[in-house]
């Protein structure tokens, strides 16, 4: 049962990351909003790159989460049980 939930979480991360990668400008605007709220306006030029990097990281974590649940031998190398 735990593997099922882990696979679902991995799939959610994968889909969310891929959807964010389809709209990198929107992800960048969200990061810009957060930077503005926290008063970090000096980092605004990096907002779009950070949005894409975070979306790619999210999709990568989703792939790793799904893959580790499909292949139990690889799960041990990733540190999962």
N, C-alpha and C positions, 0 to 999 in steps of 0.2 A: 504494500500500500504506500509506503514511504517513497518507493521508486516512482510510482505514478505521480505523486505530488511534485517530486523533484523534476520529473520530465515536463510537467505542466508549467512549472515556474521557468524552466529553461526555455520552453517554447514561447512563453509570454515575453521573456527578455529578447529572444531572437526576433519575434514579430515587431515588438516596439522599437527595437534598434533599427530594423530594416525600414520601418515606416518613417522614422526620423531621418534616415539617410536619404530618403526620397525627396525630402524638403529641407536641405541644409540651410537655406536662408531663414526659414521659420525657426529652426533650432538655434541659429545664431541670434535671432531677435529675442528669444527667450533668455539666452545667456546674457545678452545686453541688458535686458530688464533686471535680471538679478544683480548684475554688476552695478547698475544705476541705483538700485535699492540699498546696496551695501556701501555705496560711496566709493566704488573702485573704478572711477571713470577713466583712469589711466590705462586700464586693461581693455577698454572698448575695442581697439583695433584687432585684438585677438579673439573676440567673441565668436565670430563665425567659425574660425578654425577650432576653437574649443567645443563648439556645438557639434561639429562633425566628428571630432575626436571622441567625445563622450558617447555619441550615437554608435560609432564603430566599436567602442569598448563594450557597450551594452549588447550589441549583436554578437560580438565575440564571446562574451560570457554566456549568452544564450546557447550558442553552438557548443561550447564546452560543457554546459550543464546538460544539454540533450545527449551529447555524444557519450558522456561518462555514464549515463543511465542505460544506454543501449549496449555498451560493451563493458561488462564487469571487470575484465582484465585491465582495461585502460583506466577505470575508476580508481584503482589502487595507485597508479602512477600520478593521478591528479590529486590524491590526498583524500578522496571520498571513501566512504565505507561501502 
